[in-house]
Amino acid sequence: MDESTEGELIELGDAGVRVRVVAGGKRPPSPDAVLRELIARGTGVPADDVELVHDCAVCGARHGRVSVAYPLTLSGAPWFADVAVSGETVVAAAGTRHPLGVAVEPVTLDAGAVIDEAAFHAGERAALDELDPARRALVRATLWARKTALLRAVGHTEFIEPARLALSMPGADEGLGRIVRSIPEFGSVWRQVRFHDVPVPGNRAASVAVIG
């Protein structure tokens, strides 16, 4: 295996999730290759034998987290896994216990008021406005990465407006975020959601949403 595909391996505490971050290199591996290798490490099967499905089981579209058709866990259940890419940075996550989603977002200094109103809750926008511009850009990108990761973890569902959800603010929650204002569609499951921010190189933010 090319050395550039090794990347950094991160354990998300007691969530039972392993994350692999691969960045840079002359020939960056594909997102699927990174995820296959991560699952192979946890199962002992060859990476080439890991079967990934990107099509939604409900509608057939390519949205939401990746499904692992093979291998199964020791109990016969499917793995929970996902992978995201931004530029030359790939972040993959896999676990056997909880649904999860992954997102990597670039840091931009000014996303625009219209975009922010569609993406962020009024309370989040107020908190962002209190930050200096440089800090605001990173926090905004992290918030959006968290929301994108959550929607990928949820998978096929009715359209949810991100601005209806309010999350704890990155930097004030020590990188372990939670939902502070939910919506009826999520029922009580929102109390079980945690956002694990993952350090990535470059001007980017990454997060893994774990449900449970």
C-alpha positions as CSV (number, residue, x, y, z in Angstrom):
1,M,0.0,0.0,0.0
2,D,1.3,3.5,-0.9
3,E,2.5,5.3,2.3
4,S,0.4,8.3,1.5
5,T,-2.8,6.2,2.0
6,E,-1.9,5.4,5.6
7,G,-3.0,8.6,7.2
8,E,-3.8,9.3,10.8
9,L,-6.0,6.9,12.8
10,I,-8.2,8.5,15.5
11,E,-10.4,6.7,18.2
12,L,-13.5,8.6,19.1
13,G,-13.6,7.8,22.9
14,D,-16.3,5.5,24.0
15,A,-18.3,6.0,20.7
16,G,-16.8,2.9,19.3
17,V,-15.9,4.7,16.1
18,R,-12.5,4.9,14.3
19,V,-11.6,7.7,12.0
20,R,-9.0,7.8,9.4
21,V,-7.6,11.1,8.0
22,V,-5.5,11.1,4.8
23,A,-4.2,14.4,3.4
24,G,-1.8,15.5,0.7
25,G,0.6,13.2,-1.1
26,K,1.4,13.1,-4.8
27,R,-1.3,10.6,-5.6
28,P,-4.1,11.0,-2.9
29,P,-6.1,7.8,-2.6
30,S,-9.8,7.8,-3.5
31,P,-12.4,8.2,-0.7
32,D,-13.6,4.6,-1.2
33,A,-10.0,3.3,-0.9
34,V,-9.5,5.1,2.4
35,L,-12.8,3.8,3.8
36,R,-12.2,0.2,2.6
37,E,-8.8,0.2,4.3
38,L,-10.3,1.5,7.5
39,I,-12.9,-1.2,7.6
40,A,-10.3,-3.9,6.5
41,R,-8.2,-3.0,9.6
42,G,-11.2,-3.6,11.9
43,T,-12.3,-6.9,10.2
44,G,-9.2,-8.7,9.0
45,V,-10.6,-9.0,5.4
46,P,-8.6,-7.7,2.5
47,A,-9.4,-4.1,1.6
48,D,-10.3,-5.1,-2.0
49,D,-13.0,-7.4,-0.6
50,V,-14.8,-4.6,1.2
51,E,-18.1,-3.8,-0.7
52,L,-19.4,-0.3,-0.4
53,V,-22.8,0.9,-1.7
54,H,-23.5,4.6,-2.3
55,D,-27.0,4.4,-3.5
56,C,-29.8,5.0,-1.0
57,A,-31.8,1.9,-0.3
58,V,-35.0,3.9,-0.3
59,C,-34.8,6.1,-3.4
60,G,-31.6,5.0,-5.2
61,A,-30.0,8.4,-5.1
62,R,-26.5,9.0,-3.9
63,H,-27.1,10.8,-0.7
64,G,-26.5,10.1,3.0
65,R,-23.9,7.8,4.4
66,V,-22.3,4.9,2.6
67,S,-23.6,1.4,3.2
68,V,-21.2,-1.6,3.8
69,A,-22.5,-4.7,2.0
70,Y,-19.5,-6.8,3.0
71,P,-18.2,-7.7,5.5
72,L,-20.7,-7.8,8.3
73,T,-19.9,-7.4,12.0
74,L,-19.4,-10.4,14.3
75,S,-23.0,-10.3,15.2
76,G,-24.1,-10.3,11.6
77,A,-25.2,-6.7,11.6
78,P,-23.9,-4.2,9.0
79,W,-21.1,-1.7,9.7
80,F,-21.9,2.0,10.1
81,A,-19.5,3.9,7.9
82,D,-19.1,7.1,5.9
83,V,-16.5,9.1,4.1
84,A,-16.1,12.7,2.9
85,V,-13.5,14.6,0.9
86,S,-12.5,18.2,0.4
87,G,-9.6,19.0,-1.8
88,E,-6.8,16.5,-1.0
89,T,-8.2,15.7,2.4
90,V,-10.2,12.5,3.0
91,V,-11.9,11.7,6.3
92,A,-13.4,8.2,6.8
93,A,-15.2,6.8,9.8
94,A,-16.5,3.4,10.7
95,G,-18.0,1.7,13.7
96,T,-20.3,-1.2,14.7
97,R,-22.7,0.3,17.2
98,H,-24.1,3.7,16.1
99,P,-25.2,5.4,12.8
100,L,-22.7,8.1,11.8
101,G,-22.0,10.6,9.2
102,V,-18.9,12.5,8.1
103,A,-18.4,15.9,6.6
104,V,-15.4,18.1,5.6
105,E,-16.0,21.8,4.8
106,P,-13.6,24.5,3.6
107,V,-13.2,27.6,5.7
108,T,-14.4,30.7,3.9
109,L,-14.3,34.3,5.3
110,D,-17.7,35.4,4.1
111,A,-20.4,32.9,3.0
112,G,-23.0,35.6,2.7
113,A,-26.1,36.5,4.7
114,V,-28.5,34.6,2.6
115,I,-26.6,31.4,2.9
116,D,-26.1,31.8,6.6
117,E,-29.8,32.4,7.1
118,A,-30.5,29.1,5.3
119,A,-27.8,27.2,7.2
120,F,-27.8,28.4,10.7
121,H,-30.3,29.0,13.5
122,A,-30.9,32.6,14.7
123,G,-29.1,31.8,17.9
124,E,-26.1,30.4,16.0
125,R,-25.9,33.5,13.8
126,A,-26.0,35.7,16.8
127,A,-23.2,33.8,18.4
128,L,-21.1,33.9,15.2
129,D,-21.6,37.7,15.0
130,E,-19.9,38.1,18.3
131,L,-16.7,36.5,17.1
132,D,-13.8,38.2,15.3
133,P,-13.8,37.5,11.5
134,A,-10.9,35.0,11.5
135,R,-12.4,33.0,14.3
136,R,-15.9,33.3,12.9
137,A,-14.9,31.6,9.6
138,L,-13.6,28.5,11.3
139,V,-16.5,28.2,13.7
140,R,-19.0,28.7,10.8
141,A,-17.3,25.9,8.8
142,T,-17.3,23.6,11.8
143,L,-21.0,24.2,12.5
144,W,-21.8,23.5,8.8
145,A,-19.6,20.4,8.9
146,R,-21.5,19.2,11.9
147,K,-24.9,19.7,10.3
148,T,-23.9,18.1,7.1
149,A,-22.5,15.1,8.9
150,L,-25.8,14.8,10.9
151,L,-27.9,14.8,7.7
152,R,-25.7,12.2,6.2
153,A,-26.0,10.0,9.3
154,V,-29.8,10.3,9.3
155,G,-29.9,9.3,5.6
156,H,-33.2,9.2,3.7
157,T,-35.8,11.5,5.3
158,E,-38.0,14.4,4.5
159,F,-36.1,17.6,3.8
160,I,-34.9,19.2,7.0
161,E,-34.0,22.9,6.9
162,P,-30.6,23.2,8.7
163,A,-31.5,26.6,10.1
164,R,-34.2,24.9,12.3
165,L,-31.5,23.1,14.2
166,A,-29.3,24.8,16.8
167,L,-26.0,23.2,17.9
168,S,-23.6,24.0,20.6
169,M,-20.9,26.3,19.5
170,P,-17.5,24.9,18.4
171,G,-14.8,26.2,20.7
172,A,-17.2,26.4,23.7
173,D,-17.9,22.7,23.8
174,E,-14.4,21.3,23.6
175,G,-14.9,19.6,20.2
176,L,-17.8,17.4,21.4
177,G,-20.9,19.1,20.1
178,R,-24.6,18.4,20.7
179,I,-28.0,19.6,19.6
180,V,-29.4,22.3,21.8
181,R,-32.6,23.1,19.9
182,S,-34.1,20.2,17.9
183,I,-37.1,19.7,15.6
184,P,-40.1,17.4,15.9
185,E,-38.9,15.2,13.1
186,F,-36.0,14.0,15.3
187,G,-38.2,12.9,18.2
188,S,-36.1,12.1,21.2
189,V,-33.1,10.8,19.2
190,W,-31.6,14.3,19.2
191,R,-30.5,13.8,22.8
192,Q,-28.3,10.9,21.6
193,V,-26.4,12.8,18.9
194,R,-22.8,13.9,19.5
195,F,-20.5,15.7,17.1
196,H,-16.9,14.8,17.2
197,D,-14.8,17.5,15.5
198,V,-11.7,16.0,13.8
199,P,-8.5,17.9,13.2
200,V,-7.6,18.1,9.5
201,P,-4.8,20.0,7.8
202,G,-5.3,23.1,5.7
203,N,-8.1,25.6,5.8
204,R,-10.9,23.1,6.5
205,A,-13.1,21.8,9.3
206,A,-14.3,18.2,9.7
207,S,-16.8,16.5,12.0
208,V,-18.3,13.1,12.6
209,A,-21.9,12.9,13.8
210,V,-22.7,9.9,15.9
211,I,-26.3,9.0,16.8
212,G,-26.4,7.0,20.0
